[in-house]
Amino acid sequence: MGNNGDKNTSTNPVLIRPALYRGIYSRVARQLGIDRSYVSRVASGQRRSPEVEAALLKEIKRIEKIKT
């Protein structure tokens, strides 16, 4: 249905948003030098880490600036 093979053809920012968040745990883990699974557990509430929470919030704010 109108797909010309280009993955980034959508002009609707809401549809692009999930792609911006993809990889957030890996990016935060790389920044902090920790395992991605630990970032995931902090994000889901299974673990607590003020440092990881702050890094996640910082990355989310960065993404929110980009999305529009």
MIKE-865838 format. One line per 5 residues: number of its first residue (from 1); their letters; for each residue z, y, x of N, C-alpha, C, O. Coordinates in nm, 4 decimals, decimal comma. Layout:
NUM) a) Z/Y/X/Z/Y/X/Z/Y/X/Z/Y/X  ...
//
This chain:
1) mgnng) 0,0000/-0,1181/0,0818/0,0000/0,0000/0,0000/0,0000/0,1238/0,0857/0,1047/0,1858/0,1044  -0,1109/0,1601/0,1366/-0,1222/0,2820/0,2140/-0,0606/0,2749/0,3519/-0,0437/0,3779/0,4171  -0,0269/0,1564/0,3976/0,0336/0,1424/0,5289/-0,0759/0,1335/0,6341/-0,1541/0,0384/0,6362  -0,0807/0,2327/0,7207/-0,1842/0,2338/0,8236/-0,1340/0,1800/0,9573/-0,1986/0,1981/1,0605  -0,0181/0,1135/0,9546/0,0361/0,0565/1,0772/0,1330/0,1472/1,1500/0,2048/0,1013/1,2388
6) dknts) 0,1369/0,2746/1,1148/0,2297/0,3681/1,1786/0,3646/0,3560/1,1095/0,3740/0,3771/0,9886  0,4690/0,3222/1,1842/0,6006/0,3003/1,1255/0,6682/0,4303/1,0829/0,7613/0,4254/1,0025  0,6263/0,5447/1,1323/0,6915/0,6706/1,1026/0,6044/0,7622/1,0186/0,5892/0,8800/1,0508  0,5471/0,7095/0,9116/0,4583/0,7901/0,8291/0,5294/0,8579/0,7135/0,4702/0,9439/0,6483  0,6552/0,8223/0,6855/0,7271/0,8801/0,5731/0,7595/1,0265/0,6000/0,7988/1,0639/0,7105
11) tnpvl) 0,7422/1,1078/0,4975/0,7771/1,2492/0,5089/0,9095/1,2778/0,4404/0,9564/1,3916/0,4430  0,9711/1,1770/0,3788/1,0974/1,1931/0,3098/1,2131/1,1667/0,4065/1,2307/1,0535/0,4516  1,2929/1,2703/0,4394/1,4030/1,2545/0,5352/1,5050/1,1481/0,4944/1,5653/1,0850/0,5812  1,5256/1,1269/0,3643/1,6210/1,0264/0,3184/1,5759/0,8866/0,3597/1,6586/0,8009/0,3907  1,4456/0,8639/0,3600/1,3940/0,7331/0,3989/1,4009/0,7115/0,5496/1,4052/0,5974/0,5954
16) irpal) 1,4019/0,8183/0,6260/1,4073/0,8094/0,7720/1,5511/0,7915/0,8216/1,5731/0,7377/0,9301  1,6473/0,8357/0,7437/1,7883/0,8355/0,7850/1,8383/0,7023/0,8406/1,9031/0,7029/0,9453  1,8117/0,5872/0,7760/1,8626/0,4615/0,8320/1,8148/0,4359/0,9750/1,8891/0,3809/1,0563  1,6938/0,4746/1,0054/1,6420/0,4543/1,1410/1,7194/0,5377/1,2426/1,7360/0,4958/1,3572  1,7660/0,6534/1,2022/1,8433/0,7379/1,2939/1,9784/0,6757/1,3274/2,0293/0,6920/1,4383
21) yrgiy) 2,0362/0,6044/1,2307/2,1672/0,5417/1,2530/2,1561/0,4080/1,3243/2,2547/0,3588/1,3791  2,0374/0,3488/1,3242/2,0198/0,2192/1,3886/2,0580/0,2300/1,5367/2,0100/0,3190/1,6070  2,1415/0,1423/1,5820/2,1794/0,1415/1,7225/2,2995/0,2288/1,7560/2,3329/0,2445/1,8734  2,3651/0,2859/1,6555/2,4765/0,3768/1,6827/2,5896/0,3057/1,7578/2,6475/0,3632/1,8500  2,6217/0,1816/1,7197/2,7298/0,1093/1,7877/2,6938/0,0837/1,9336/2,7783/0,0965/2,0222
26) srvar) 2,5697/0,0480/1,9577/2,5254/0,0232/2,0957/2,5293/0,1505/2,1786/2,5717/0,1480/2,2941  2,4850/0,2628/2,1203/2,4872/0,3892/2,1941/2,6292/0,4295/2,2292/2,6559/0,4706/2,3422  2,7205/0,4183/2,1338/2,8605/0,4546/2,1589/2,9215/0,3601/2,2621/2,9932/0,4041/2,3520  2,8937/0,2322/2,2497/2,9470/0,1349/2,3462/2,8988/0,1659/2,4873/2,9761/0,1597/2,5829  2,7701/0,1995/2,4999/2,7140/0,2332/2,6304/2,7810/0,3586/2,6872/2,8131/0,3635/2,8059
31) qlgid) 2,8018/0,4589/2,6033/2,8652/0,5833/2,6476/3,0061/0,5595/2,6993/3,0488/0,6219/2,7964  3,0786/0,4681/2,6335/3,2191/0,4441/2,6694/3,2376/0,3274/2,7659/3,3481/0,3040/2,8148  3,1304/0,2547/2,7931/3,1396/0,1406/2,8847/3,2184/0,0244/2,8257/3,2915/-0,0447/2,8967  3,2027/0,0035/2,6948/3,2729/-0,1055/2,6270/3,1722/-0,1913/2,5518/3,0533/-0,1600/2,5470  3,2219/-0,3006/2,4928/3,1357/-0,3932/2,4203/3,1009/-0,3393/2,2813/3,1845/-0,2799/2,2133
36) rsyvs) 2,9765/-0,3613/2,2413/2,9283/-0,3156/2,1113/3,0088/-0,3756/1,9969/3,0324/-0,3090/1,8960  3,0510/-0,5004/2,0117/3,1254/-0,5661/1,9044/3,2609/-0,4982/1,8817/3,3107/-0,4953/1,7692  3,3206/-0,4436/1,9884/3,4473/-0,3724/1,9729/3,4255/-0,2441/1,8922/3,5070/-0,2098/1,8066  3,3158/-0,1737/1,9194/3,2821/-0,0527/1,8436/3,2641/-0,0895/1,6967/3,3111/-0,0178/1,6084  3,1977/-0,1985/1,6707/3,1760/-0,2450/1,5341/3,3089/-0,2734/1,4645/3,3275/-0,2367/1,3485
41) rvasg) 3,4009/-0,3383/1,5348/3,5316/-0,3702/1,4762/3,6132/-0,2442/1,4486/3,6844/-0,2372/1,3484  3,6035/-0,1457/1,5360/3,6723/-0,0180/1,5116/3,6111/0,0495/1,3885/3,6837/0,0994/1,3026  3,4798/0,0510/1,3799/3,4119/0,1150/1,2675/3,4462/0,0476/1,1345/3,4544/0,1145/1,0315  3,4661/-0,0831/1,1362/3,4970/-0,1556/1,0122/3,6457/-0,1530/0,9785/3,6857/-0,1991/0,8716  3,7284/-0,0991/1,0692/3,8717/-0,0894/1,0433/3,9527/-0,2082/1,0911/4,0737/-0,2134/1,0689
46) qrrsp) 3,8883/-0,3036/1,1561/3,9603/-0,4202/1,2064/4,0441/-0,3863/1,3294/4,1443/-0,4524/1,3568  4,0034/-0,2844/1,4024/4,0740/-0,2382/1,5228/4,0885/-0,0873/1,5154/4,0174/-0,0207/1,4402  4,1819/-0,0336/1,5944/4,2016/0,1112/1,6003/4,1812/0,1589/1,7431/4,2345/0,1011/1,8378  4,1035/0,2651/1,7569/4,0838/0,3283/1,8862/4,0429/0,4736/1,8620/3,9298/0,5001/1,8211  4,1339/0,5677/1,8869/4,0992/0,7081/1,8686/3,9773/0,7497/1,9516/3,8974/0,8322/1,9074
51) eveaa) 3,9632/0,6933/2,0707/3,8501/0,7268/2,1568/3,7176/0,6806/2,0953/3,6199/0,7555/2,0942  3,7146/0,5586/2,0448/3,5927/0,5054/1,9839/3,5626/0,5797/1,8537/3,4472/0,6125/1,8261  3,6663/0,6062/1,7737/3,6460/0,6790/1,6488/3,5880/0,8182/1,6759/3,4971/0,8626/1,6058  3,6403/0,8858/1,7768/3,5903/1,0192/1,8114/3,4439/1,0128/1,8571/3,3627/1,0978/1,8207  3,4122/0,9117/1,9366/3,2743/0,8971/1,9848/3,1795/0,8668/1,8695/3,0677/0,9184/1,8666
56) llkei) 3,2221/0,7845/1,7752/3,1397/0,7544/1,6581/3,1160/0,8803/1,5747/3,0037/0,9067/1,5318  3,2210/0,9568/1,5523/3,2067/1,0803/1,4749/3,1147/1,1793/1,5450/3,0344/1,2465/1,4803  3,1262/1,1883/1,6765/3,0398/1,2777/1,7531/2,8927/1,2357/1,7390/2,8046/1,3198/1,7209  2,8682/1,1061/1,7475/2,7317/1,0551/1,7359/2,6775/1,0769/1,5940/2,5603/1,1105/1,5771  2,7614/1,0579/1,4935/2,7195/1,0817/1,3547/2,6839/1,2283/1,3345/2,5840/1,2593/1,2697
61) kriek) 2,7642/1,3183/1,3891/2,7343/1,4619/1,3778/2,6020/1,4951/1,4462/2,5243/1,5762/1,3957  2,5765/1,4323/1,5611/2,4502/1,4547/1,6320/2,3327/1,4092/1,5454/2,2316/1,4788/1,5361  2,3460/1,2937/1,4829/2,2413/1,2400/1,3964/2,2205/1,3304/1,2753/2,1069/1,3575/1,2364  2,3285/1,3762/1,2167/2,3174/1,4620/1,0993/2,2413/1,5919/1,1315/2,1706/1,6446/1,0455  2,2551/1,6430/1,2526/2,1800/1,7617/1,2932/2,0306/1,7314/1,3035/1,9474/1,8158/1,2703
66) ikt) 1,9972/1,6125/1,3490/1,8583/1,5715/1,3698/1,7866/1,5446/1,2387/1,6678/1,5744/1,2260  1,8567/1,4889/1,1412/1,7919/1,4307/1,0233/1,7105/1,5266/0,9387/1,6239/1,4820/0,8634  1,7344/1,6547/0,9480/1,6545/1,7448/0,8651/1,5690/1,8292/0,9493/1,4939/1,9120/0,8976
//
